[in-house]
Amino acid sequence: MIDMNRNGEVWVFAEQEAGQLSDVPLELLSKGRELADTLNVPLAAVILGNNIAKLSEKLIQHGADCVYLADSPVLEHYQPASYATLICDLITEYKPQICLFGATAIGRDLAPTVASSMKCGLTADCTDLQIGNHTDPLTKKVTENLLQQIRPAFGGNIIATIVNPERWPQMATVREGVMRMSVADPSRKGDVVAVTVNIDPTTLPTQVLESKRRPKKVNLKGARIIVAGGAGVGSRDNFRLIWDLANILGGAVGGSRAAVDLGYVDHDHQVGQTGTTVRPALYICAGISGAVQHRAGMQESAKILAINIDKDAPIFGVAHYGVVGDLNEVIPKLIKTIRSGASLEEAVTGTAQND
């Protein structure tokens, strides 16, 4: 734990693999820029790896005022022991007030390791971050300009706002796709601070000889059209309706967590807080009730068409068009309309009614 530092920077852990930045740190820099400007403090990115100096410029273009660069062969592959040690040393030296990590496989491993070592709090899987004041319900003491960490809680039944007024830095992990990525500004200038890496690889508990990652079966984030099915589809065989509609539209197939848990579709297709957050031009969901975790992952789609037999399903609360009916009847009609030569807009508006 470090002392409360009101002038401390806002930090973003810039996750990279094989010299390539993922989208998460760039999205976090956009939100981090907003938080730092509100606090009137600098925004910094922290990046660890080997032969990654070239990435500093990209981080600055996306909003960082400063980049802490730890570039060493010992950091070629992610290891919690080496990465956490370095980040904790940097936190102790520079005393940031906020540290943000992506809620990725690495971020979910690294962030709690750092938080435990620093004896500070950590809020996982945030869907929003804001700066605001906090009043202690017992003492009525007001603490100004705290990081408000917002996430679903109690099975998605409520949205919780979590603050950490006493133990700093304030730390959170954020889901990929939740924050909008800013456009790079090539004219931005910033500082690069070279971090000395004094880690003996023989002292690390494990040695990574080779790293391989299985490519995802579907690129939901890049899809303009997504057709998603939920538990209401009924079976893996019946999920063929979702595939048929997606194929005729040239879209990608998505699924709710319930559909994934039931084995109707693979996890790579999962949309929602524990899957992929998406913003397609058109999102069609059938047999999905609309739990808050799913809505958090798709509610910013440009157009949403919901098909559900339950007129009170929460999904209709975020849909632009809604059809109350059996998906086994509605989807074949929608496919038939499209095959007859109708445009996508005509098919959607002709099949759906405004909800």
C-alpha positions in Angstrom: 0.0 0.0 0.0 1.2 3.5 -0.8 0.1 6.8 0.9 -2.8 8.6 -0.7 -1.2 10.7 -3.4 -3.6 13.3 -4.8 -1.1 14.3 -7.5 -0.4 10.7 -8.5 -0.7 9.7 -12.2 -3.4 7.5 -13.7 -1.7 4.3 -15.0 -2.8 1.8 -17.6 -1.0 -1.5 -18.0 -0.3 -1.9 -21.7 -0.6 -5.6 -22.3 1.2 -6.9 -25.4 2.0 -10.2 -26.9 4.8 -10.9 -29.4 5.3 -7.2 -29.8 1.6 -6.5 -30.6 -0.7 -4.4 -28.5 -4.1 -5.8 -27.8 -7.1 -3.5 -28.1 -7.7 -3.4 -24.3 -4.9 -1.0 -23.3 -5.8 1.4 -26.1 -9.4 1.3 -24.9 -8.2 1.9 -21.3 -6.1 4.8 -22.4 -9.2 6.5 -23.8 -11.0 6.2 -20.4 -7.7 6.9 -18.6 -7.4 10.1 -20.5 -10.8 11.2 -19.3 -10.1 10.3 -15.7 -6.7 12.0 -15.7 -8.1 15.2 -17.2 -10.8 15.2 -14.5 -8.1 14.9 -11.8 -5.8 17.2 -13.6 -2.9 14.7 -13.4 -0.8 13.0 -16.1 -1.8 9.7 -17.8 0.9 7.0 -18.1 1.2 3.6 -19.7 3.3 0.8 -18.3 4.5 -1.7 -20.8 6.7 -4.8 -20.2 8.3 -7.1 -22.8 11.2 -7.6 -25.1 11.9 -5.5 -28.2 8.8 -3.4 -27.6 10.3 0.1 -27.6 8.4 0.9 -30.9 5.1 0.5 -29.1 5.7 3.5 -26.9 4.9 5.9 -29.8 1.5 4.2 -30.3 0.6 4.5 -26.6 1.4 8.2 -26.7 -0.7 8.7 -29.8 -3.6 7.1 -28.0 -3.4 9.5 -25.0 -0.5 8.6 -22.8 1.6 11.5 -21.5 4.3 9.2 -20.3 5.3 5.6 -21.0 7.2 3.5 -18.4 9.1 1.0 -20.7 10.6 -2.2 -19.3 12.3 -3.8 -22.2 14.4 -7.0 -21.5 14.8 -10.5 -22.8 13.7 -11.8 -19.3 10.3 -10.2 -20.0 9.9 -12.0 -23.4 7.0 -14.1 -22.0 4.5 -13.1 -19.3 5.3 -14.5 -15.9 3.4 -13.2 -12.8 6.6 -13.3 -10.6 8.7 -11.0 -12.8 5.9 -8.8 -14.1 4.3 -8.2 -10.6 7.7 -7.5 -9.0 8.5 -4.8 -11.6 5.1 -3.2 -11.4 5.1 -3.1 -7.6 8.5 -1.5 -7.6 7.3 1.1 -10.0 4.2 1.8 -8.0 6.3 2.2 -4.8 8.7 4.6 -6.6 6.2 6.7 -8.6 3.1 6.4 -6.4 0.2 6.5 -9.0 -3.3 7.0 -7.6 -5.1 4.8 -10.1 -3.9 1.6 -11.9 -6.1 0.0 -14.6 -5.7 -3.4 -16.2 -7.6 -5.2 -18.9 -9.8 -8.1 -17.7 -7.9 -10.5 -19.9 -6.3 -13.8 -18.9 -3.1 -11.9 -18.1 -4.8 -9.0 -16.4 -6.9 -11.2 -14.2 -3.8 -13.0 -13.1 -1.5 -10.0 -12.8 -3.8 -7.4 -11.2 -4.7 -9.4 -8.1 -1.1 -10.4 -7.6 -0.1 -6.7 -7.6 -3.0 -5.7 -5.4 -2.2 -8.4 -2.9 1.5 -7.4 -2.8 0.6 -3.7 -2.4 -2.1 -4.5 0.2 -4.7 -2.4 -1.7 -8.1 -3.1 -3.1 -9.1 -4.3 -6.6 -12.4 -4.3 -8.4 -12.8 -6.8 -11.2 -14.6 -6.7 -14.5 -15.7 -3.1 -14.3 -18.1 -1.8 -17.0 -17.6 1.9 -16.2 -15.2 4.1 -14.3 -15.9 7.6 -13.1 -14.4 10.2 -10.7 -16.7 11.3 -7.9 -17.0 12.0 -4.2 -17.7 9.5 -1.4 -19.5 10.1 1.9 -18.8 7.5 4.6 -22.2 6.3 5.9 -20.9 6.1 9.5 -18.6 9.1 9.9 -20.2 11.3 7.2 -16.7 12.1 6.1 -16.5 13.2 2.5 -13.6 12.0 0.4 -13.3 13.9 -2.9 -12.3 12.7 -6.3 -12.2 8.9 -5.8 -12.3 6.4 -8.6 -15.8 5.0 -8.8 -15.6 1.5 -10.0 -18.9 0.3 -11.5 -19.8 -3.3 -12.2 -22.8 -5.7 -12.0 -23.1 -7.5 -8.6 -25.2 -10.2 -6.9 -25.7 -12.2 -10.1 -26.4 -9.1 -12.2 -29.4 -8.0 -10.1 -27.8 -4.7 -9.1 -25.1 -2.3 -10.4 -22.6 -1.7 -7.7 -20.4 1.4 -7.3 -17.2 0.5 -5.4 -14.7 3.0 -4.0 -11.4 2.7 -2.1 -10.9 5.7 0.1 -8.2 4.4 2.3 -5.9 1.9 0.5 -4.1 3.1 -2.6 -3.4 2.8 -5.5 -7.0 2.4 -6.6 -7.1 -0.6 -8.9 -9.5 -2.1 -11.3 -9.7 -4.5 -14.2 -12.0 -3.6 -17.2 -13.7 -5.8 -19.7 -12.4 -5.6 -23.3 -14.7 -3.6 -25.6 -16.5 -1.8 -22.7 -14.6 1.5 -23.3 -14.5 3.2 -26.7 -11.0 3.4 -28.3 -10.0 6.9 -29.2 -8.5 7.8 -32.6 -4.7 7.9 -32.6 -3.2 11.4 -32.8 0.2 11.3 -34.5 1.0 14.8 -33.4 0.9 13.9 -29.7 4.2 14.0 -27.8 5.1 12.3 -24.6 8.0 11.0 -22.4 9.4 7.5 -22.4 11.0 6.4 -19.1 13.3 3.5 -19.5 12.9 1.1 -16.6 16.0 -0.8 -15.4 15.3 -4.6 -15.2 17.4 -6.4 -12.7 15.8 -9.8 -12.7 17.9 -13.0 -12.7 15.9 -15.5 -14.8 17.3 -18.4 -12.8 15.5 -17.1 -9.7 12.0 -17.2 -11.3 9.8 -20.1 -10.2 9.0 -21.2 -13.8 10.7 -20.9 -17.2 8.6 -20.4 -20.3 10.2 -22.2 -23.3 7.5 -21.5 -25.9 4.2 -19.7 -26.0 1.3 -20.5 -28.3 -2.2 -19.1 -28.4 -5.1 -20.8 -30.1 -6.8 -18.4 -32.5 -10.4 -17.6 -31.9 -13.0 -19.2 -34.1 -14.9 -16.0 -34.6 -14.1 -12.2 -34.6 -17.2 -10.9 -32.9 -15.6 -7.4 -32.3 -15.0 -6.9 -36.0 -18.5 -8.1 -37.1 -20.9 -5.6 -38.6 -23.8 -8.0 -38.1 -24.2 -10.5 -35.2 -27.0 -13.0 -34.8 -27.0 -14.4 -31.2 -29.0 -17.2 -29.6 -29.8 -17.9 -26.0 -31.2 -20.7 -23.8 -34.6 -20.2 -25.4 -33.3 -21.7 -28.7 -33.8 -25.0 -27.0 -31.0 -27.2 -28.2 -27.7 -27.3 -30.1 -29.5 -28.8 -33.1 -32.1 -26.0 -33.1 -29.2 -23.5 -32.9 -28.9 -24.2 -36.6 -31.6 -21.5 -37.1 -29.1 -18.9 -35.6 -26.4 -20.1 -38.0 -28.7 -20.0 -41.0 -29.8 -16.4 -40.3 -26.3 -15.3 -39.7 -25.1 -16.9 -42.9 -27.7 -15.3 -45.1 -26.9 -11.9 -43.6 -23.2 -12.4 -43.9 -22.9 -12.0 -40.1 -21.2 -13.7 -37.2 -22.9 -16.0 -34.7 -23.1 -15.1 -31.1 -24.5 -16.7 -28.0 -25.5 -15.8 -24.4 -23.6 -17.4 -21.5 -26.6 -19.7 -20.9 -26.4 -21.0 -24.5 -22.6 -21.6 -24.0 -23.1 -23.3 -20.7 -25.8 -25.6 -22.2 -23.4 -26.5 -25.0 -25.4 -24.9 -27.9 -22.4 -22.9 -29.1 -18.7 -22.6 -28.2 -17.3 -20.1 -25.7 -15.6 -18.1 -28.5 -19.1 -17.0 -29.6 -20.1 -15.7 -26.2 -21.4 -12.1 -26.0 -21.6 -10.3 -22.6 -19.7 -9.3 -19.6 -18.0 -12.7 -19.3 -17.6 -13.0 -23.1 -17.0 -10.4 -25.8 -18.4 -6.8 -25.7 -19.6 -5.9 -29.2 -21.0 -2.8 -31.0 -22.1 -4.1 -34.4 -24.3 -2.2 -36.9 -27.0 -4.8 -36.3 -27.4 -7.2 -33.4 -30.2 -9.8 -33.6 -30.9 -11.8 -30.5 -33.3 -14.7 -30.3 -34.3 -16.6 -27.2 -32.1 -14.3 -25.0 -33.9 -12.9 -21.9 -31.5 -10.1 -21.4 -29.7 -10.5 -18.1 -27.6 -7.5 -17.2 -24.4 -9.3 -18.0 -25.5 -9.9 -21.5 -26.9 -6.4 -22.0 -23.6 -4.9 -20.8 -21.9 -6.6 -23.7 -24.2 -5.6 -26.6 -26.4 -2.7 -25.6 -24.4 -0.1 -27.5 -25.1 -1.8 -30.9 -26.3 0.6 -33.5 -29.6 -1.4 -34.0 -30.9 -4.2 -31.9 -33.7 -6.6 -33.0 -34.9 -8.9 -30.1 -37.0 -12.0 -30.6 -38.5 -13.5 -27.5 -41.7 -15.3 -26.6 -41.8 -13.4 -23.2 -43.2 -9.9 -23.7 -41.7 -8.9 -20.4 -38.1 -10.1 -21.2 -35.6 -7.4 -20.1 -33.9 -7.6 -23.6 -36.8 -5.5 -25.0 -35.7 -2.7 -22.8 -32.6 -2.1 -24.9 -34.0 -3.3 -28.3 -34.8 -0.9 -31.1 -37.1 -3.5 -32.6 -38.9 -6.3 -30.8 -40.8 -9.3 -31.9 -42.9 -11.2 -29.2 -43.1 -14.6 -30.7 -41.7 -18.1 -31.1 -38.2 -17.8 -32.7 -38.9 -21.1 -34.5 -41.6 -19.2 -36.5 -40.1 -15.8 -36.6 -36.6 -16.6 -37.9 -37.8 -18.8 -40.8 -40.1 -15.9 -41.8 -37.2 -13.4 -41.6 -35.0 -15.7 -43.7 -37.7 -16.1 -46.3 -38.2 -12.3 -46.5 -34.5 -11.8 -47.1 -34.4 -14.5 -49.8 -37.3 -13.0 -51.6 -35.1 -10.0 -52.4 -36.0 -7.6 -49.6 -33.3 -5.4 -48.3 -32.0 -6.0 -44.8 -33.8 -2.9 -43.5 -37.1 -4.0 -45.1 -36.8 -7.5 -43.7 -36.0 -6.2 -40.2 -38.7 -3.6 -40.1 -41.2 -5.9 -41.9 -40.7 -8.6 -39.4 -40.3 -6.5 -36.2 -42.5 -3.9 -34.6 -41.1 -1.1 -32.6 -40.8 -2.2 -29.0 
